[in-house]
Every structure is written in structure tokens, then in C-alpha cells.
């Protein structure tokens, strides 16, 4: 790998900090120290440090162990702000190079640590703090996707034509934002048995999520949410006076934006509706068991069943080449948008979210479709092949998230090894993952500090190490 160019770089590191003097001084070291110095890390988890030691001891590939040590703790090292507020844990999580907390990203960033909380009380408290803060955000504005730590801060997007509130960074309505909050809460509860974060306020947030989902089924008109932005990017605003393209109500839930924060074309976003089914069932189980609220649990379960039935009726498309596949978006009028986007939830990542079985024949057909040139956002080049999307504004940009999702949902050793190799080629000598990179030139990348990509990459490496350690020895 061409590391001399990297070592000659006198500027910022991928994780937003300067290279250590040790890394700059040693031209002979192909893997310089690029992780944040211990004294400057935001949070230390003994369980994660132990996992790093285990991985380094068990994997002989020095570059792979270097990447794992850099990437897996990156969220903890650089993006979390944890404290106790009125006797309760509170954790604010930025995405990396943007000082705002996305509901989706903050959950996804700490999710790879969820299996470690039983052995690390400090880490358990940190994640409980994320749940507590997300509860306040959902109650503040269930339609917003990103928030500030300072509840009085006015957003740079204050001119958006929507109901902006102080403390809200952005107000793009995305189903997955609310699903992720439930996913993290459920995962934490199952791992720990701790019910302290699940207060009456949390139950009110769950009821708010249910109300929002029902409103966005649009059975009684478009509902209260609308959004328009004065922009030259069509994916950053909505047509139809801010309500999006029309839909014919059929039980599915409208999502006006995708997990990429790009506007949907047909508002029934299929991967996010699959995610909603899982989340509604999980929320139902939690409020029934923890709160004893059988009425709310029944309503959550009923909506899950309705959306699930609607997906079976409206989300499947008979493709002339691949047979029955899941469409990416539908509108209830019979129209289908056939594609996939790299951001999770995606069609490719559905088994990762426990939304479908990896052995589901329709999913397997869909997988073949999205990993082919029939998907307009699938790119194949010298560095890697994978899925991108319109978000970065130019073609041929593969997102590591898509390669990671592919690896995490595969049982094929050769495919997993291919994903590991492509990701290792993609970091452009920086030692960290990026939002996206050019399929033929990894040095052409977007977002040098994107913690979600780093941490989920660490999750992929760790899961592979635990399930299939032999793949690192060949």
C-alpha cells in the first residue's frame, strides 16, 4: 500500500485529530499511530479494550488488527459526551464531523457495543444515557431526525419550511429514526434486564412513535408533517407543497426521507417499513412486560401486523430477470422504485435488522438484484464493488456501509473474505472508514470522520472473528 503519501500528510487524521509524533517520525512504520491519544479519548471501555487485545492476539494480519484498533472504539474515542444529569445517565453522541445527534446514527454508533454491556458497568451506563437522551428528543419532536445538545440552539436550517424548534438540527421525517431508538432500547433491555431507562417518559415516547406512524399511514389526509428547503439539491426538499409525491393509503407508513437523508420518490419506503414491523413488535413486548400496559402493547402489535400484511401485498415486484423481489419504494398506486441505497435500513441489510430471514427466497432474489448492474446505484471498479446512492451527488461512489452489510448478512466464506479485502483496500492509507469512496480510487472519498462507518466496520470484524476466525488466517 502507498503509505508514503499518507505519512507526508501534515494535516488532520481521519478521526479528526492530529497524527502522533511517533506516527510522523517513523517512516519505516507502515501502520503509524492514528488513534486518538489515550488522554484525549472521550470514553474508555475496559470491555472494548479487552476485545481489541483479543483480536490482535488472534489475527496475524497486521493491517487488519491496526484497522480494528482504530475503528471499533472510534465512537467512544471521539463522539460521545457522557455525564450524570439529575442522577440519571445522559449521553450526547455526534456523528463525527457534524456536531449534532442523529437518532439513527447515535443508535447505530453504539449498537456494536451492546453485547459488551454485561461485563462493563461504565459502558452500560453510557448506553443507558443514549436511551435517556433519545427519549427527550422523541418527545420534543418525533418528526425530527437530528438534534443539538443545547436545547436552545437555533439550527443552520432554521429557514426550512417546516415546524422548526430550538434544539432541532434538522427535521427530515424518516421512519428509521424512531425504529432505531426502539432497537437500542430493546437490545439494551435484553442484554441487561435493566428497566431504569424505561420510565413513564419513555413509555410516552413509545406512544408518540405509535401516533406518528399511524398519522403517516395517511388514511385521514397527509397529516401534520410537511417540509421544503430552498436548495439546488432536489433530494433535499419535497414536492407537493412539502408533502411529497401522492400515495394511495394501503397500511404502509410514509417516510418522506430515506436513511441517507435524501427525499423518497415514492413515500412508502419498503426497507423502513420492514424495520417498523420489527420495532413495533419489540416495543409491544417491552411496554407489556415492563409497564404492564396491555392496551398500548395491543395497539403496537396491531399496527405491526397491518404493516406486515401490507408489505406482503404491495412491496413485492416480479422482476423479469430475478423473479420476485422487494421493491425499494412503492406508492400504493402500483408503481415501484427498483434500487437499493447503501444506508441502513436497506434491502440488502434486512436480515441484519432481523426484519427478514437471510434464507427468505424473496430476499435472496432481492440480494442478487441489488448486487448487480440492474441496481442503478451498484458500482464495480478496481478498488471494490458495492452500493452507493444519490446522497454524495456523484456516481461511482461506493459506501463502506453497503460492503459491511453484505458481509454481515452472508454465510458464504468466499463472499465474506471478499468484503474484508475490499474494505481493507478502501481506507486510503488513513486507517479509518469513510462515508463513501470512488470505486476506482479510494483516495477520492467523502467525510474523513464518520463514526458510524468506523464502528460498524469494527462490528463486522469482531463478528467474523468470533464466527469464522479461519477467514483471517488465509
C-alpha positions as CSV (number, residue, x, y, z in Angstrom):
1,X,0.0,0.0,0.0
2,X,1.2,3.6,-0.7
3,X,1.8,4.8,2.8
4,X,4.5,7.4,2.0
5,X,1.9,9.8,0.7
6,X,-0.1,9.4,3.9
7,X,3.0,9.9,6.1
8,X,3.9,13.1,4.2
9,X,0.5,14.5,5.1
10,X,1.0,17.1,7.8
11,X,-2.7,17.7,8.4
12,X,-5.7,16.1,10.0
13,X,-6.2,12.5,10.7
14,X,-9.3,10.6,9.5
15,X,-10.8,10.7,13.0
16,X,-10.4,14.4,13.4
17,X,-7.2,14.5,15.4
18,X,-3.5,15.1,14.6
19,X,-1.1,12.2,14.0
20,X,1.0,11.4,17.0
21,X,4.7,12.4,16.8
22,X,5.5,8.7,16.9
23,X,3.5,8.1,13.7
24,X,5.0,11.0,11.8
25,X,8.6,10.3,12.9
26,X,8.8,6.6,11.9
27,X,8.9,6.5,8.1
28,X,9.6,2.7,8.5
29,X,6.3,2.1,10.2
30,X,3.6,1.3,7.7
31,X,0.9,1.4,10.4
32,X,1.5,4.6,12.3
33,X,-0.4,5.5,15.5
34,X,-3.5,7.3,14.3
35,X,-5.9,6.5,17.1
36,X,-6.6,9.4,19.5
37,X,-4.1,9.5,22.3
38,X,-5.5,7.9,25.5
39,X,-5.6,11.2,27.4
40,X,-7.8,12.8,24.8
41,X,-10.3,10.0,24.3
42,X,-13.9,10.8,25.4
43,X,-14.6,7.5,27.0
44,X,-12.8,4.3,27.9
45,X,-14.4,0.9,28.0
46,X,-12.5,-1.9,29.5
47,X,-14.6,-4.5,27.6
48,X,-13.8,-2.9,24.3
49,X,-10.1,-2.6,25.1
50,X,-10.1,-6.3,26.0
51,X,-11.8,-7.1,22.7
52,X,-9.1,-5.2,20.8
53,X,-6.4,-7.2,22.7
54,X,-8.2,-10.5,21.8
55,X,-8.5,-9.5,18.2
56,X,-4.8,-8.5,17.9
57,X,-3.7,-11.7,19.6
58,X,-5.9,-13.9,17.3
59,X,-5.4,-12.3,13.9
60,X,-2.0,-12.3,12.2
61,X,-2.8,-9.7,9.6
62,X,-1.2,-6.6,11.0
63,X,-3.2,-4.2,8.8
64,X,-6.4,-5.8,9.8
65,X,-5.6,-5.5,13.5
66,X,-4.5,-1.9,13.0
67,X,-7.8,-1.1,11.4
68,X,-9.8,-2.8,14.1
69,X,-8.0,-0.9,16.9
70,X,-8.6,2.4,15.1
71,X,-12.2,1.8,14.0
72,X,-14.0,-0.2,16.6
73,X,-13.6,2.2,19.5
74,X,-13.9,5.3,17.3
75,X,-17.4,6.3,18.6
76,X,-16.2,6.0,22.2
77,X,-12.9,7.8,21.5
78,X,-14.2,10.8,19.6
79,X,-18.0,11.3,19.6
80,X,-19.6,10.6,23.0
81,X,-20.2,13.2,25.7
82,X,-21.4,11.4,28.9
83,X,-22.5,12.8,32.2
84,X,-24.9,12.4,35.0
85,X,-27.9,14.8,35.0
86,X,-30.2,14.9,38.0
87,X,-28.9,11.4,39.0
88,X,-29.6,9.9,35.6
89,X,-27.0,9.0,32.9
90,X,-27.1,11.3,29.8
91,X,-25.1,10.7,26.7
92,X,-24.9,13.0,23.6
93,X,-23.4,11.4,20.5
94,X,-22.2,13.4,17.5
95,X,-21.8,11.7,14.1
96,X,-18.2,12.7,13.7
97,X,-17.6,15.8,11.7
98,X,-21.1,17.2,12.3
99,X,-21.9,18.4,15.8
100,X,-25.4,17.1,16.0
101,X,-27.0,13.9,17.3
102,X,-29.0,11.9,14.7
103,X,-31.4,9.4,16.3
104,X,-30.4,6.9,13.7
105,X,-26.6,7.4,13.8
106,X,-26.3,7.6,17.5
107,X,-28.1,4.2,17.9
108,X,-26.1,2.6,15.1
109,X,-22.8,4.0,16.5
110,X,-23.2,2.4,19.9
111,X,-25.1,-0.7,18.8
112,X,-21.9,-2.7,18.1
113,X,-21.0,-2.4,21.8
114,X,-24.4,-3.8,23.0
115,X,-23.1,-7.3,23.7
116,X,-20.3,-6.0,25.9
117,X,-22.5,-4.1,28.4
118,X,-23.0,-7.1,30.7
119,X,-19.3,-7.1,31.5
120,X,-18.7,-3.3,31.6
121,X,-20.8,-1.2,34.0
122,X,-19.5,2.1,32.7
123,X,-20.4,1.1,29.1
124,X,-23.8,0.0,30.3
125,X,-24.3,3.4,31.9
126,X,-23.2,5.2,28.7
127,X,-25.7,3.4,26.5
128,X,-28.5,4.0,29.1
129,X,-27.6,7.7,28.7
130,X,-28.1,7.4,25.0
131,X,-31.6,5.9,25.6
132,X,-32.5,8.7,28.1
133,X,-31.4,11.5,25.7
134,X,-33.3,9.9,22.8
135,X,-36.4,9.8,24.8
136,X,-36.3,13.5,25.4
137,X,-35.7,14.1,21.6
138,X,-38.7,11.9,20.5
139,X,-40.9,13.8,22.9
140,X,-39.5,17.1,21.7
141,X,-40.3,16.4,18.0
142,X,-40.9,12.9,16.7
143,X,-40.6,14.1,13.1
144,X,-37.0,15.5,13.5
145,X,-34.1,13.4,12.6
146,X,-31.2,15.3,14.3
147,X,-30.8,17.4,17.4
148,X,-28.4,19.6,19.3
149,X,-27.1,19.1,22.9
150,X,-28.1,22.7,23.6
151,X,-31.9,22.7,23.6
152,X,-32.0,26.4,22.9
153,X,-29.6,26.4,19.9
154,X,-31.1,27.6,16.6
155,X,-30.3,25.4,13.6
156,X,-28.5,26.4,10.4
157,X,-31.6,25.0,8.7
158,X,-33.9,27.5,10.5
159,X,-35.3,28.7,7.2
160,X,-36.7,25.3,6.2
161,X,-40.4,25.4,5.6
162,X,-41.5,23.2,8.4
163,X,-42.2,23.4,12.1
164,X,-38.6,24.0,13.3
165,X,-38.0,24.2,17.1
166,X,-34.9,25.4,19.0
167,X,-32.7,22.5,19.7
168,X,-33.6,20.7,16.5
169,X,-30.8,20.5,13.9
170,X,-32.8,19.0,11.1
171,X,-36.5,18.0,10.6
172,X,-36.5,15.3,7.9
173,X,-39.1,12.7,8.6
174,X,-37.6,9.3,8.4
175,X,-39.3,6.1,9.8
176,X,-36.0,4.6,10.7
177,X,-35.1,7.4,13.2
178,X,-37.8,6.2,15.5
179,X,-37.2,2.5,14.8
180,X,-33.5,2.8,15.8
181,X,-34.5,4.3,19.2
182,X,-36.6,1.2,19.9
183,X,-33.9,-1.2,18.6
184,X,-31.3,0.2,21.0
185,X,-33.8,0.2,23.9
186,X,-34.8,-3.4,23.2
187,X,-31.2,-4.6,22.7
188,X,-30.1,-2.9,26.0
189,X,-33.1,-4.4,27.9
190,X,-32.4,-7.9,26.6
191,X,-28.7,-7.7,27.4
192,X,-29.0,-6.3,30.9
193,X,-32.6,-6.7,32.2
194,X,-32.2,-3.2,33.5
195,X,-35.5,-1.2,33.3
196,X,-34.4,2.1,34.8
197,X,-34.3,3.9,31.4
198,X,-37.9,2.8,30.7
199,X,-39.7,5.4,32.7
200,X,-43.2,6.9,32.2
201,X,-41.5,9.4,29.8
202,X,-40.0,6.6,27.8
203,X,-43.5,5.0,27.5
204,X,-44.9,8.3,26.4
205,X,-42.2,8.4,23.7
206,X,-43.3,5.0,22.5
207,X,-46.9,6.2,22.4
208,X,-45.7,9.2,20.4
209,X,-43.9,6.9,18.0
210,X,-47.1,4.9,17.5
211,X,-49.2,8.0,17.0
212,X,-46.6,9.3,14.4
213,X,-46.6,6.1,12.5
214,X,-50.4,6.0,12.3
215,X,-50.6,9.6,11.1
216,X,-48.1,8.8,8.4
217,X,-50.2,5.9,7.1
218,X,-52.2,8.9,5.7
219,X,-55.6,7.3,6.0
220,X,-57.1,10.6,7.0
221,X,-55.2,13.0,4.8
222,X,-51.5,14.0,4.6
223,X,-51.1,14.7,8.3
224,X,-49.3,17.5,10.1
225,X,-45.8,17.0,8.6
226,X,-44.6,19.0,5.7
227,X,-41.1,20.0,4.6
228,X,-39.5,22.2,2.0
229,X,-36.0,23.6,1.7
230,X,-34.6,26.3,-0.5
231,X,-31.9,24.4,-2.2
232,X,-30.4,23.4,-5.6
233,X,-30.4,19.7,-4.5
234,X,-33.7,18.1,-5.4
235,X,-33.1,15.3,-2.9
236,X,-33.1,17.8,0.0
237,X,-36.6,19.0,-0.4
238,X,-40.1,17.7,-1.1
239,X,-42.6,18.4,-3.9
240,X,-46.3,18.7,-3.4
241,X,-46.2,21.8,-1.2
242,X,-43.9,19.9,1.2
243,X,-46.0,16.7,1.5
244,X,-44.2,14.6,-1.2
245,X,-45.5,12.7,-4.1
246,X,-49.0,11.3,-3.7
247,X,-49.8,7.9,-2.2
248,X,-52.8,5.6,-2.1
249,X,-53.2,4.5,1.6
250,X,-52.8,0.8,2.0
251,X,-51.5,0.2,5.5
252,X,-47.8,1.1,4.9
253,X,-46.2,4.1,6.6
254,X,-44.9,7.1,4.6
255,X,-41.3,8.1,5.1
256,X,-40.5,11.4,3.4
257,X,-36.8,10.8,3.6
258,X,-34.5,7.8,3.4
259,X,-31.9,6.8,5.9
260,X,-29.4,8.7,3.7
261,X,-31.4,11.9,4.5
262,X,-32.4,12.0,0.8
263,X,-36.0,12.5,-0.2
264,X,-38.0,9.5,-1.2
265,X,-39.6,9.3,-4.7
266,X,-42.5,7.0,-3.7
267,X,-43.1,7.6,0.1
268,X,-43.8,4.0,1.1
269,X,-40.1,3.2,1.7
270,X,-40.0,-0.6,1.9
271,X,-36.9,-1.3,4.0
272,X,-38.0,1.2,6.6
273,X,-41.5,-0.3,6.8
274,X,-39.9,-3.7,7.3
275,X,-37.8,-2.2,10.1
276,X,-41.0,-0.6,11.6
277,X,-42.6,-4.1,11.9
278,X,-39.7,-5.3,13.9
279,X,-39.6,-2.2,16.1
280,X,-43.4,-2.2,16.8
281,X,-43.2,-5.8,17.9
282,X,-40.3,-5.1,20.2
283,X,-42.0,-2.0,21.7
284,X,-45.1,-4.0,22.3
285,X,-43.2,-6.7,24.2
286,X,-41.4,-4.0,26.3
287,X,-44.5,-2.0,27.3
288,X,-46.4,-5.1,28.1
289,X,-43.6,-6.7,30.2
290,X,-42.1,-3.6,31.8
291,X,-45.0,-1.2,32.1
292,X,-47.9,-3.6,32.2
293,X,-49.8,-1.5,29.6
294,X,-51.6,-4.2,27.7
295,X,-53.7,-1.6,25.7
296,X,-50.7,0.2,24.3
297,X,-49.0,-3.2,23.7
298,X,-52.0,-4.4,21.7
299,X,-52.1,-1.2,19.6
300,X,-48.4,-1.5,18.8
301,X,-48.8,-5.2,17.9
302,X,-51.9,-4.5,15.7
303,X,-50.0,-1.9,13.7
304,X,-47.1,-4.2,13.2
305,X,-49.5,-6.8,11.8
306,X,-51.1,-4.3,9.5
307,X,-47.8,-3.1,8.1
308,X,-46.6,-6.6,7.7
309,X,-49.6,-7.6,5.7
310,X,-49.3,-4.5,3.5
311,X,-45.7,-5.4,2.7
312,X,-46.7,-8.8,1.5
313,X,-49.4,-7.3,-0.7
314,X,-47.7,-4.2,-2.1
315,X,-43.9,-4.4,-1.7
316,X,-43.2,-7.4,-3.9
317,X,-42.4,-6.9,-7.6
318,X,-42.0,-9.7,-10.2
319,X,-38.7,-8.8,-12.0
320,X,-38.2,-10.3,-15.5
321,X,-34.7,-11.4,-14.6
322,X,-34.6,-12.1,-10.8
323,X,-38.2,-13.2,-10.2
324,X,-40.0,-12.0,-7.0
325,X,-38.0,-9.2,-5.3
326,X,-38.7,-6.5,-2.8
327,X,-39.1,-3.0,-4.3
328,X,-37.2,-0.2,-2.6
329,X,-40.2,2.2,-2.7
330,X,-43.9,2.0,-3.7
331,X,-46.8,4.4,-3.7
332,X,-49.9,2.2,-3.4
333,X,-50.9,3.0,-7.0
334,X,-48.9,0.1,-8.3
335,X,-45.7,2.0,-9.0
336,X,-42.3,0.6,-7.8
337,X,-38.9,2.1,-7.5
338,X,-36.4,-0.6,-8.1
339,X,-33.0,0.2,-6.5
340,X,-31.2,0.0,-3.2
341,X,-29.3,2.6,-1.2
342,X,-26.3,1.9,1.0
343,X,-27.7,3.4,4.2
344,X,-29.2,1.0,6.7
345,X,-32.1,0.1,6.7
346,X,-31.6,-1.0,3.1
347,X,-33.0,-4.0,1.3
348,X,-29.6,-5.7,1.5
349,X,-29.4,-5.2,5.3
350,X,-32.8,-6.5,6.2
351,X,-31.5,-9.7,7.9
352,X,-29.1,-7.6,9.9
353,X,-32.1,-5.8,11.4
354,X,-33.9,-9.1,12.0
355,X,-36.6,-7.9,9.5
356,X,-36.4,-11.0,7.2
357,X,-34.7,-14.3,7.3
358,X,-31.5,-14.5,5.3
359,X,-32.9,-17.6,3.8
360,X,-36.1,-15.9,2.6
361,X,-36.2,-16.7,-1.1
362,X,-37.6,-13.3,-2.0
363,X,-34.8,-11.7,0.0
364,X,-32.2,-13.8,-1.8
365,X,-33.6,-12.8,-5.2
366,X,-33.5,-9.2,-4.0
367,X,-29.9,-9.6,-2.8
368,X,-28.9,-10.8,-6.3
369,X,-30.7,-7.8,-7.8
370,X,-29.2,-5.1,-5.6
371,X,-25.7,-6.6,-6.0
372,X,-25.9,-6.4,-9.8
373,X,-25.9,-3.7,-12.5
374,X,-29.7,-3.9,-12.5
375,X,-29.5,-1.7,-9.4
376,X,-28.7,1.8,-10.7
377,X,-26.6,2.5,-7.6
378,X,-24.4,-0.6,-7.7
379,X,-20.9,0.2,-8.7
380,X,-18.0,-2.1,-9.6
381,X,-14.4,-0.9,-10.0
382,X,-10.7,-1.5,-9.3
383,X,-10.9,-1.0,-5.6
384,X,-14.3,-2.5,-4.8
385,X,-17.9,-3.2,-5.7
386,X,-20.8,-2.1,-3.7
387,X,-23.8,0.1,-3.4
388,X,-23.9,3.9,-3.2
389,X,-26.8,6.3,-3.7
390,X,-27.6,9.8,-4.7
391,X,-26.6,11.4,-1.4
392,X,-23.0,12.4,-2.2
393,X,-24.1,13.9,-5.5
394,X,-21.8,12.0,-7.9
395,X,-21.8,8.5,-9.4
396,X,-19.3,5.6,-8.8
397,X,-19.1,6.3,-5.0
398,X,-19.3,3.1,-3.0
399,X,-20.3,3.3,0.6
400,X,-18.4,1.0,3.0
401,X,-21.8,0.6,4.8
402,X,-23.0,-1.5,1.9
403,X,-20.0,-3.8,1.9
404,X,-20.3,-4.2,5.6
405,X,-24.0,-5.0,5.4
406,X,-23.2,-7.5,2.6
407,X,-20.6,-9.2,4.8
408,X,-22.8,-9.2,7.9
409,X,-25.7,-10.9,6.0
410,X,-23.6,-13.5,4.3
411,X,-22.8,-17.1,5.3
412,X,-20.6,-17.7,2.3
413,X,-16.9,-17.7,3.3
414,X,-15.7,-16.5,-0.1
415,X,-18.1,-13.6,-0.1
416,X,-17.2,-12.6,3.4
417,X,-13.4,-12.7,2.6
418,X,-14.1,-10.6,-0.5
419,X,-15.9,-8.0,1.6
420,X,-13.0,-7.9,4.2
421,X,-10.5,-7.5,1.3
422,X,-12.5,-4.6,-0.3
423,X,-12.9,-2.8,2.9
424,X,-9.1,-3.1,3.7
425,X,-8.4,-1.6,0.3
426,X,-10.8,1.3,0.8
427,X,-9.3,3.3,3.7
428,X,-6.8,5.2,1.5
429,X,-3.9,4.7,4.0
430,X,-5.9,6.6,6.6
431,X,-6.7,3.7,8.9
432,X,-10.4,4.6,9.1
433,X,-13.5,4.0,7.1
434,X,-15.2,6.8,5.2
435,X,-18.8,7.7,4.1
436,X,-18.0,6.8,0.5
437,X,-15.1,6.3,-1.9
438,X,-14.6,6.1,-5.6
439,X,-14.8,2.6,-6.9
440,X,-11.5,3.0,-8.8
441,X,-9.7,5.4,-6.4
442,X,-10.0,5.0,-2.7
443,X,-8.2,8.3,-2.1
444,X,-11.3,10.1,-3.6
445,X,-13.6,9.8,-0.5
446,X,-16.2,11.7,1.3
447,X,-16.3,12.5,5.1
448,X,-13.0,11.7,6.7
449,X,-14.6,11.4,10.2
450,X,-17.8,9.3,10.0
451,X,-18.0,7.3,13.2
452,X,-20.9,5.0,12.2
453,X,-18.9,3.5,9.3
454,X,-15.9,3.0,11.6
455,X,-17.8,1.3,14.4
456,X,-20.0,-1.0,12.3
457,X,-16.8,-2.0,10.4
458,X,-15.4,-3.0,13.8
459,X,-18.6,-4.9,14.4
460,X,-18.2,-6.8,11.2
461,X,-14.5,-7.7,12.0
462,X,-15.5,-8.8,15.5
463,X,-18.4,-10.9,14.4
464,X,-16.3,-12.6,11.7
465,X,-13.5,-13.2,14.3
466,X,-16.0,-14.9,16.6
467,X,-17.9,-16.8,14.0
468,X,-15.3,-17.6,11.3
469,X,-11.8,-16.9,12.7
470,X,-10.3,-19.0,10.0
471,X,-11.1,-16.3,7.4
472,X,-8.4,-14.1,8.9
473,X,-5.7,-16.8,8.6
474,X,-5.8,-17.3,4.9
